[in-house]
Amino acid sequence: MTVTLTRITEANIQTLYTLLCDESVWTMAASIPPYPTLEWVRGWVALHETEESLGRAVHRGLLDSVGALCGHVSYFTNQDGEIEIGYMIGHAYRGKGLATAAARAIIALARANGVSGDIYAGTAKDNPASGRILQKLGFAEVGENVVSSKGRTELMEGWVWRLPAPSGGDV
């Protein structure tokens, strides 16, 4: 599966907004509120641009092989000071290998940008598909967590995953 990472611009923000409005997206992502507004999405993108300018994160839209914006992917410094990846694929694009390709692409970008240590990811316990994606990429489950989720009315139980630093080879 071929994917391209792209910056989110005004030209594709409406499509991102549509993708984020899907309940299956905001219930699995801790940072996205239920029924986000277009204004909220613009603010979210602006916050990502600020994080990136400060060297704390990289956020990208995900284009499929025909150039359609189909998701969002990022790496960032989490609350424990670790590099963590996150990815979201729009409902209509799932089951096509895009999430695996997205995670692989953001890991490669992190490594190209000098991230040499372990990389982490978190998944909701009720999203085993995301865990299978991480396993394919060499992540191992290393613990459990409970996080606040803007998209849920209760705390979200999850798994913590770790991809070890490469030992001289590429990821």
Buried (B, 14 or more C-beta within 10 A) or exposed (E): EEBEBEEBEEEBBEBBBBBBBBEBBBBBBBEBBEEBEBEBBBEBBEEBBEBBEEEEBBBBBBBBEEEBBBBBBBBBBBEEEBBBBBBBBBEEBBEBBBBBBBBBBBBEBBBEEEBEEBBBBBBBEEBEEBBEBBEEBBBEEEEEEEBEBBBBEEEBEBBBBBBEEBEEEEB
